[in-house]
Amino acid sequence: MWWSRRPVGAPAESVWGLLVDLDAWPRWGPTVTAARLDDGGRVLTRGARGAVRTPAGLWVPFEVTELVETPELRQWSWSVAGVPATTHRVGATARVEGRGCVVELGAPWWAPAYLPVLELGTRRLAALAEGGRG
């Protein structure tokens, strides 16, 4: 995997909330302008299916292929249009100055060109979690 990692001066719980809340995705995800779940919910769950709208206006289906929530690790991965895509994580073991965390976005080994998108995403996530900016 190719990873973008960024320290965040906010609790891991706050960052995780942004990662699983579909309403927040367009605020931090450069390639997402909207998202919806097939069940009408707004928060990801294990096995959730839905669609994301790209900047080109196309709706593309997705499925959550992994969702882990433990005291040490919170992580979810998905496939988009049937193709394994990004992994999103924040962990309690990655604390910064006792108050923060490190957010990580990862792309599959075959997608190194996606790293600048991940870098922008981690920057936006940090800004949102630290002060509501985005």
C-alpha positions in Angstrom: 0.0 0.0 0.0 0.9 3.6 -0.5 0.2 5.7 2.6 -0.4 9.3 3.4 0.0 9.9 7.2 -0.7 13.2 9.0 -0.6 14.1 12.7 -3.9 15.6 13.9 -4.2 17.7 17.1 -7.6 16.2 17.9 -8.9 13.0 19.5 -9.0 9.9 17.3 -12.7 9.7 17.9 -13.2 13.0 16.1 -11.2 11.9 13.1 -13.0 8.6 13.0 -16.3 10.4 13.0 -15.3 12.2 9.9 -14.1 9.0 8.2 -17.4 7.2 8.6 -19.9 10.1 8.2 -21.0 10.2 4.5 -22.0 13.9 5.0 -18.4 14.7 5.8 -16.8 12.9 2.8 -17.1 15.8 0.3 -15.5 18.1 2.8 -12.3 16.1 3.0 -12.4 13.6 0.0 -11.1 15.3 -3.2 -12.8 12.7 -5.4 -16.2 12.6 -3.7 -18.9 15.3 -4.2 -21.7 13.2 -2.5 -22.3 9.8 -1.1 -25.3 7.6 -0.2 -25.9 4.3 1.3 -28.4 1.8 -0.1 -30.1 1.5 3.3 -30.6 5.3 3.5 -28.2 5.6 6.5 -25.4 8.2 6.8 -22.8 6.3 8.8 -20.7 3.4 7.5 -21.2 -0.1 8.8 -19.4 -3.3 8.0 -20.6 -4.6 4.6 -22.4 -1.3 3.8 -23.1 -0.7 0.1 -23.9 2.5 -1.6 -22.6 5.0 -4.2 -20.3 8.0 -4.4 -20.6 10.8 -6.9 -17.4 11.8 -8.6 -16.4 15.4 -9.5 -17.5 14.4 -13.1 -21.1 13.8 -11.7 -21.0 10.1 -12.2 -22.4 7.9 -9.4 -20.1 4.9 -8.8 -21.1 1.9 -6.5 -19.1 1.0 -3.5 -19.0 -1.7 -0.8 -17.2 -1.6 2.6 -15.0 -4.7 2.6 -13.5 -4.2 6.1 -14.5 -2.2 9.1 -12.6 -2.6 12.4 -13.3 -0.7 15.6 -11.2 -1.5 18.6 -9.6 0.7 21.3 -6.3 0.4 19.4 -7.5 0.6 15.8 -10.3 2.0 13.7 -10.1 1.2 10.1 -12.3 0.8 7.0 -11.6 -0.3 3.5 -13.7 -0.5 0.4 -14.1 -1.5 -3.2 -15.3 1.0 -5.7 -17.0 -0.2 -8.9 -15.8 -3.7 -7.8 -12.1 -2.6 -7.6 -10.2 -2.6 -4.2 -9.7 1.0 -3.3 -8.5 3.1 -0.4 -8.1 2.2 3.3 -8.8 4.8 6.0 -7.5 4.5 9.5 -6.8 6.2 12.8 -5.4 4.4 15.8 -5.0 5.0 19.5 -1.5 3.7 19.3 -0.6 6.7 17.1 -1.1 9.4 19.7 0.6 12.8 19.3 1.4 14.8 22.4 -1.2 12.8 24.4 -4.2 14.5 22.8 -4.0 13.8 19.1 -3.6 11.0 16.7 -2.3 10.2 13.2 -4.8 9.7 10.3 -3.7 7.5 7.5 -5.2 7.0 4.0 -3.8 4.2 1.9 -4.0 3.3 -1.8 -3.4 -0.1 -3.3 0.2 -1.0 -4.4 -0.9 -0.5 -8.1 -2.1 3.1 -7.6 0.9 5.2 -6.6 -0.5 8.1 -8.7 -3.3 8.4 -6.2 -0.9 9.5 -3.4 -1.4 13.3 -4.0 -5.1 12.8 -3.6 -4.5 11.0 -0.3 -2.2 13.8 0.8 -4.9 16.4 0.2 -7.4 14.2 2.0 -5.3 13.8 5.1 -4.6 17.6 5.1 -8.3 18.3 4.9 -9.2 15.8 7.6 -6.7 17.3 10.0 -8.0 20.8 9.3 -11.6 19.7 9.9 -10.8 17.8 13.1 -8.7 20.5 14.6 -10.9 23.4 14.0 -13.8 22.7 11.7 -12.1 24.2 8.7 -12.1 22.4 5.5 
